[in-house]
C-alpha cells in the first residue's frame, strides 16, 4: 500500500515550508511516501510527524539544491552504478604536471626556501568531521596524542605549528585556522579547544564550520530514504564526506574574508591525524608559486597498482577538456589499459621504480585568489558519487543503506578549461610527510601482513620520530636506528625518539641554523631527544639517554660539548590497559632518567607576548583575547 498524505495535514503541520516539503517528497515523482507509513498504518502521532517534518527541513537546508536535488541525483547515480557506467568513459589519461623531490638536494632546499617566504600568508583548514569508524576511538581524533614522549595532541601540534610560523614572521602575524566539524565531532572539538584555551591560539583566529546533519541514507535503487528501525518517524543519515569543506568555506565567506581582510594568499587543507602534515608545507608553497598552481596536491611515490588513488591528467575526447585529478586505483588500471600509450596498464617507471601517476594523500594547497573565484562561480559544490554494496549480481538489493558522498580532491572537476591548466602535484617520500592514524590495531596488523602501512597509533607515533631522524641524518648528524620491535602485533622502529617542536625546527631548512655542526651531533638508538624553543642551537652533543631542552619565548640556549649518558626513557610493551589511548598504542613510556636543560639567565628573557609593535598590514590583528572562549559555529 502507498501511504497518502493525511487530509488534515494543514492542521497537523502548520509550518507552510515544512508541509510543502513533505508534500513534494511524497509526490509520485520523488516517491518518498513511505515516510508516512508509520502515521498511516500504525498509531498516528501528530507530534512525531511534526518531528519528522522538522528533520526533513534541516536535511533539505543541509544539501545544496535541497532534498529534491538529492533524490534526483541519487536516482541517476544509482542507475549508472547498476548499469556499470564508467565515469571516466571518454577521458584519456596522461602524466600530470608536478615536481618530485628528494630530501637533501639543491632543488629541495631552494623550493623550500621560496615556500618559507610565503608561510606567513597561509590560512589553515583542518577537515575533522569524519566518524573515524575504522579507528574506533571513543572521542575526537584530533584529541589523540601524536606521540607519547611529550603527549602533544594532534590539535595542539597543529596550533603549535601555526604559532611557530606566526612568531618567526617579521612583523608578527596572526594566521587563521578553520576547522570543519560534523554533528559527531562538534562537541568534542569545542570541548577540547575550551579546556585547553585554544592551545595558545586566539579564539578569533579559529573559524568553526559545521557539516550539515549528513544526508539521508538510501535503501534501494529508487533512492528511498532509510527509516530508523527504532523510530519510524526518523530518517537515518550518513556523513556526506569531506568534499563539504568547499561549500562551507563559500557559504560562510571564510576564505573571502581571509583574502580580503587578512591578506591570506594560500590555504592548506589537511586531515585530522597526520603528525607529519607540515614538514613539506613550504615545499608545496614553493611549487605552487613557481608553477602558478591554483591547486597543488601533496603526493607520495606510488608503486604501480598500489591501492591508493593516483593523480592523472585526463583529456576528454569529445569536448577537448583537460583536468588533473585523483583517479581511484581500481579505475586507473582499466583506464590506462584502454589506451595505446599505456596499454600495459599501470607499470613502474624504469628509472624511478614508481608509477608515473603519483599517490594522492589528500593534503591540498590552494592559491586563494584563484580558489575564491572558483567558489564564486560554483558555490563550492563538488560532484557526488555513490558506492552501494550490492547483495548479488542483479545489483538490485543493497547489503546496507548507501548515500551520496563528495570528496574534497574532486575540486579540479569544477574548474574551467583555463583554470584546469593550473593544477599539479608535489611529490615527496611518505616517510617525511604522511602517516595518518586511521586504523584499529587488529586491522593494522592485517595491513602490515600485506606489506601496506598499518596506519595505527603506534605507527603514527614511530613515523614521527623516524621523520626527524631522516631529517637529522640527511643534514649530517649521526643518528643510530633502533632495531624494529612490535607492540600488540604492530611492527615499528621505536627510536631514537626525537621530538623537535615547530618553534625550534619547522622544516628541514631550519636545521642549518639549529644544528650548525651536524658532524658533532651523535644520538644512540636508545635515546630520546625533546627540544622546544626558537632560541635553541645544538652545536655539539653526544646523547645516549634522554635529553630535554626547553627554552621559553625569547630565551637562548646553546648546547655545546654536551655529553649525556643516563638511563633514559624506555618504551614498555603493554598488552592491555584501562586507558584507551594506551591500548591503541600497545606501549607506555617508562621515564627512568632525564637530563633537563633550561635557560640559565632568565633575565635576558624577551617575552614576545609583550611585543605590541604590530604591522597594520599584517594578515590578522593581534589582540588580547584572554577573556574566555566562546565559539560561534558558522
Ligand atoms: P577519513 O578517510 O579518515 O575518514 O577522512 P573518516 O570518516 O575520518 O574515518 P572512517 O572512514 O569513518 O574510518 C579523511 C579526513 O576527512 C575528514 C576526516 O575527519 C579526516 O580528516 N572528514 C571525513 C570530514 O571532515 N568529513 C567527512 O564527512 C568525512
Boltz pocket constraint, residues with backbone or C-beta under 6 A from the ligand:
constraints:
  - pocket:
      binder: B
      contacts: [[A, 127], [A, 128], [A, 129], [A, 130], [A, 131], [A, 132], [A, 133], [A, 134], [A, 135], [A, 180], [A, 182], [A, 211], [A, 239], [A, 240], [A, 241], [A, 242], [A, 270], [A, 271], [A, 272], [A, 273], [A, 438]]
      max_distance: 6.0
